[in-house]
Amino acid sequence: MNYIGVTGWGDHDSLYPKQTSPRDKLKVYAGHFPLVEVDAAFYAIQPKRNAEKWVNETPASFQFIVKTYQGMTGHQRGEIPFETKQAMFKAFKESLEPYIQHNKLAMVLFQFPPWFACKRENVEYLRWCKREMEKIPCALEFRHQSWFTPQYRQQTLDFMKTENWIHSICDEPESGEGSIPMVLEVTDPQKVLVRFHGRNAHGWQKRNAENWREVRYLYRYNQQELQEWADHVERLAKECENVYLLFNNNSGGDAADNAKEMMKLLQIEYEGLAPRQLDLF
């Protein structure tokens, strides 16, 4: 099964009728896609009431990928707002309970920062994270190219298989050590994740620019690029039962449109989506 969606549901204007309130956007979104990434969880561990609202607003077959809180992956500078790391992980796992109870948690995404390099202490931290998460399915995404250098590429993949990490494959600019190449390898027979960050190499590098976060994902995939990926997805689907595709290239509002184009290329028409609203004016 191929599941296609985008990261977050708040900023995809092409999906929503005029005057759609923020509180209603997920209901409308679920009429277009069967999958979404909860990126709000990265900035703060969400209260369970939020997850309960979201699972109740979506169809039975809808799936969530929940991004881990930034303190769990080392993005957060300074002290974490918890007494211990164990307490932080416990709070995050508790926030997942509504998704799990409704069978709507596809996976949790651990996306590590560009400075999280391939070295022994980080390998041990990954082992520790996986133990803390217990049986919850977890995807692993790197941002430092050292994990996939010729010296470590196969070891990294073997480690992910041994530790039961789902591979989060990235399509992003190969621009310096703070980016990774496209590695089309499955590490879990049940699930693989692909995240489309765009190919804006110029915007990817300009970390000190005032509008860096606005332009980093400013990219629209063309038909040839999407067709190449459709071919990749067909190959991945032969090796893995479920392929999850998330478009994150939304600095210019392109993610939802590219996701719809991918659905056409893969000839997918989802059943069980939420009823679609009509925008008459």
C-alpha positions as CSV (number, residue, x, y, z in Angstrom):
1,M,0.0,0.0,0.0
2,N,1.2,3.5,-0.8
3,Y,0.2,6.3,1.5
4,I,0.7,9.9,0.3
5,G,0.4,13.1,2.4
6,V,2.2,16.3,3.4
7,T,3.9,17.6,6.5
8,G,1.3,19.4,8.7
9,W,-2.2,20.5,7.5
10,G,-2.3,24.2,8.2
11,D,-0.4,25.8,5.3
12,H,-1.7,24.1,2.2
13,D,-4.0,26.8,0.8
14,S,-4.9,24.9,-2.4
15,L,-6.7,22.3,-0.4
16,Y,-9.2,24.5,1.5
17,P,-12.3,26.3,0.5
18,K,-12.2,30.1,1.3
19,Q,-12.8,31.0,4.9
20,T,-12.0,27.5,6.3
21,S,-11.1,28.1,9.9
22,P,-7.8,26.6,11.3
23,R,-9.7,24.3,13.6
24,D,-11.5,22.7,10.6
25,K,-8.6,22.3,8.3
26,L,-7.7,18.7,9.3
27,K,-11.3,17.6,8.6
28,V,-11.0,19.0,5.1
29,Y,-7.4,17.8,4.6
30,A,-8.6,14.2,5.3
31,G,-10.8,14.4,2.3
32,H,-7.7,14.7,0.1
33,F,-5.0,12.5,1.7
34,P,-4.9,9.4,4.0
35,L,-1.7,10.5,5.7
36,V,-0.2,13.5,7.5
37,E,2.8,14.3,9.5
38,V,2.2,16.0,12.9
39,D,5.0,18.5,12.9
40,A,3.6,20.5,15.8
41,A,4.9,17.7,18.1
42,F,8.5,18.8,17.2
43,Y,8.0,22.2,18.9
44,A,6.2,20.9,21.9
45,I,4.9,17.6,23.2
46,Q,1.3,17.9,22.4
47,P,-1.4,17.3,25.1
48,K,-3.4,14.2,24.7
49,R,-6.6,16.2,24.1
50,N,-5.1,17.5,20.8
51,A,-4.4,13.9,19.6
52,E,-7.9,12.8,20.7
53,K,-9.4,15.7,18.7
54,W,-7.3,14.8,15.6
55,V,-8.1,11.1,15.6
56,N,-11.8,11.8,16.1
57,E,-11.8,14.2,13.1
58,T,-10.3,11.8,10.7
59,P,-11.6,8.6,9.0
60,A,-10.9,5.2,10.5
61,S,-8.2,4.4,7.9
62,F,-6.4,7.7,8.3
63,Q,-2.7,7.5,9.5
64,F,-0.5,9.9,11.4
65,I,3.3,10.1,11.4
66,V,4.3,12.0,14.6
67,K,7.5,13.9,14.6
68,T,9.5,13.6,17.8
69,Y,9.9,16.5,20.2
70,Q,13.1,18.5,19.4
71,G,14.6,17.8,22.8
72,M,14.7,14.1,22.0
73,T,16.8,14.6,18.9
74,G,19.2,17.3,20.1
75,H,17.7,20.1,18.1
76,Q,16.8,22.1,21.2
77,R,19.6,24.3,22.5
78,G,20.1,24.5,26.2
79,E,18.4,22.5,28.9
80,I,15.4,20.4,28.2
81,P,12.2,21.3,30.2
82,F,12.1,17.9,31.9
83,E,13.9,16.6,34.9
84,T,15.4,13.7,33.0
85,K,15.6,12.4,29.4
86,Q,13.5,9.4,30.6
87,A,10.8,11.8,31.8
88,M,10.8,13.5,28.4
89,F,10.4,10.2,26.5
90,K,7.7,9.1,28.9
91,A,5.7,12.3,28.3
92,F,6.1,11.9,24.6
93,K,4.9,8.3,24.6
94,E,1.9,9.3,26.7
95,S,1.0,11.9,24.1
96,L,0.9,9.1,21.5
97,E,-1.8,7.0,23.3
98,P,-4.8,8.3,21.4
99,Y,-3.2,7.5,18.0
100,I,-2.3,4.0,19.2
101,Q,-5.7,3.3,20.7
102,H,-7.4,4.2,17.4
103,N,-4.8,2.3,15.3
104,K,-3.8,5.5,13.5
105,L,-0.1,5.7,14.4
106,A,1.9,4.8,11.3
107,M,5.2,5.6,13.0
108,V,7.1,8.1,15.0
109,L,9.8,10.1,13.1
110,F,13.2,10.8,14.7
111,Q,14.8,13.4,12.4
112,F,18.3,14.2,13.7
113,P,20.0,17.5,13.1
114,P,22.9,18.3,10.7
115,W,25.4,18.1,13.5
116,F,24.4,14.6,14.6
117,A,27.4,12.8,13.0
118,C,28.2,9.1,12.7
119,K,30.2,8.4,15.9
120,R,30.1,5.9,18.7
121,E,28.3,8.1,21.3
122,N,25.5,8.8,18.7
123,V,25.1,5.2,17.8
124,E,24.7,4.4,21.5
125,Y,22.1,7.1,21.8
126,L,20.1,5.7,18.9
127,R,20.1,2.3,20.7
128,W,19.0,4.0,23.9
129,C,16.2,5.8,22.0
130,K,14.9,2.6,20.5
131,R,14.8,0.9,23.9
132,E,12.9,3.8,25.4
133,M,10.3,3.7,22.6
134,E,9.7,0.0,23.2
135,K,7.5,-1.5,20.5
136,I,6.4,1.8,18.9
137,P,7.4,1.9,15.3
138,C,10.1,4.5,14.7
139,A,11.6,6.0,11.6
140,L,15.1,7.3,11.5
141,E,16.2,10.3,9.3
142,F,19.7,11.6,9.3
143,R,20.9,15.0,8.2
144,H,24.7,14.5,8.4
145,Q,26.3,12.8,5.4
146,S,28.8,10.8,7.4
147,W,26.2,8.1,8.0
148,F,26.2,7.3,4.3
149,T,29.8,7.7,3.3
150,P,31.2,4.7,1.5
151,Q,32.9,3.7,4.7
152,Y,29.8,3.6,6.8
153,R,26.8,3.3,4.4
154,Q,26.3,-0.5,4.7
155,Q,27.0,-0.5,8.4
156,T,24.4,2.2,9.0
157,L,21.8,0.2,7.0
158,D,22.7,-3.0,8.9
159,F,22.4,-1.2,12.2
160,M,19.0,0.1,11.3
161,K,17.8,-3.4,10.4
162,T,19.2,-4.9,13.6
163,E,17.7,-2.2,15.8
164,N,14.3,-2.2,13.9
165,W,14.5,1.3,12.6
166,I,12.3,2.2,9.7
167,H,14.4,4.0,7.0
168,S,13.3,7.6,6.3
169,I,14.7,8.1,2.7
170,C,15.3,11.8,1.8
171,D,15.0,13.6,-1.4
172,E,16.9,16.8,-0.7
173,P,19.8,18.9,-2.1
174,E,23.2,17.1,-1.7
175,S,24.8,20.2,-0.4
176,G,27.6,19.8,2.1
177,E,27.9,17.6,5.2
178,G,24.6,18.8,6.5
179,S,22.7,16.8,3.9
180,I,22.4,13.2,2.9
181,P,22.2,11.4,-0.5
182,M,19.2,9.5,-1.7
183,V,19.6,6.0,-0.3
184,L,16.9,3.8,-1.8
185,E,17.1,1.0,0.7
186,V,14.5,-0.7,2.9
187,T,15.4,-1.6,6.5
188,D,12.0,-2.8,7.6
189,P,9.8,-5.3,5.6
190,Q,6.6,-3.6,6.8
191,K,7.3,0.1,6.4
192,V,9.5,2.6,4.6
193,L,9.2,6.4,4.6
194,V,10.2,8.9,1.9
195,R,10.3,12.6,2.7
196,F,10.5,15.1,-0.1
197,H,12.3,18.2,1.0
198,G,12.8,19.7,-2.5
199,R,16.1,20.4,-4.3
200,N,16.7,24.1,-3.5
201,A,20.4,23.8,-3.0
202,H,20.8,27.6,-2.8
203,G,18.2,28.0,-0.1
204,W,19.4,24.9,1.8
205,Q,22.8,26.3,2.4
206,K,21.9,29.8,3.6
207,R,21.4,29.1,7.2
208,N,22.4,32.6,8.3
209,A,19.9,34.3,6.0
210,E,17.1,36.1,7.6
211,N,14.4,34.2,5.7
212,W,16.2,30.9,5.6
213,R,13.3,28.9,7.0
214,E,11.0,30.5,4.4
215,V,13.2,29.5,1.4
216,R,14.7,26.3,2.5
217,Y,11.9,24.2,1.2
218,L,11.0,26.5,-1.8
219,Y,10.8,24.0,-4.6
220,R,8.3,22.5,-7.0
221,Y,9.1,19.0,-8.4
222,N,8.6,18.8,-12.2
223,Q,6.9,15.9,-14.0
224,Q,10.2,14.2,-14.9
225,E,11.4,14.3,-11.3
226,L,8.1,12.9,-10.0
227,Q,8.0,10.2,-12.6
228,E,11.5,9.1,-11.6
229,W,10.2,8.9,-8.0
230,A,7.2,7.0,-9.1
231,D,9.5,4.4,-10.6
232,H,11.5,4.3,-7.3
233,V,8.3,3.9,-5.3
234,E,7.3,0.9,-7.4
235,R,10.6,-0.7,-6.6
236,L,10.4,0.0,-2.9
237,A,6.9,-1.5,-2.9
238,K,8.3,-4.8,-4.1
239,E,10.6,-4.9,-1.0
240,C,8.2,-3.4,1.6
241,E,4.5,-3.8,2.4
242,N,3.8,-0.2,3.0
243,V,5.4,2.9,1.5
244,Y,4.7,6.3,3.1
245,L,5.4,9.5,1.1
246,L,5.5,12.9,2.7
247,F,5.9,16.1,0.7
248,N,7.7,18.8,2.8
249,N,8.5,21.2,0.0
250,N,6.0,23.8,1.0
251,S,7.8,27.2,1.4
252,G,5.9,28.2,-1.8
253,G,2.8,26.1,-1.3
254,D,3.9,23.3,-3.6
255,A,3.7,20.2,-1.4
256,A,0.0,19.4,-1.7
257,D,0.0,19.9,-5.5
258,N,3.1,17.7,-5.9
259,A,1.4,15.1,-3.6
260,K,-1.7,15.1,-5.9
261,E,0.5,14.7,-9.0
262,M,2.3,11.7,-7.4
263,M,-1.1,10.1,-6.7
264,K,-1.9,10.4,-10.4
265,L,1.4,9.0,-11.5
266,L,0.9,6.0,-9.2
267,Q,-2.7,5.7,-10.3
268,I,-4.0,5.9,-6.8
269,E,-7.6,6.7,-5.9
270,Y,-8.0,6.3,-2.1
271,E,-11.2,4.9,-0.6
272,G,-12.4,5.9,2.8
273,L,-11.4,9.5,2.7
274,A,-13.5,12.2,4.5
275,P,-16.4,13.7,2.6
276,R,-15.2,16.6,0.4
277,Q,-16.7,20.0,0.8
278,L,-17.6,22.1,-2.2
279,D,-16.3,25.6,-2.5
280,L,-19.2,27.3,-4.4
281,F,-17.7,30.8,-4.4
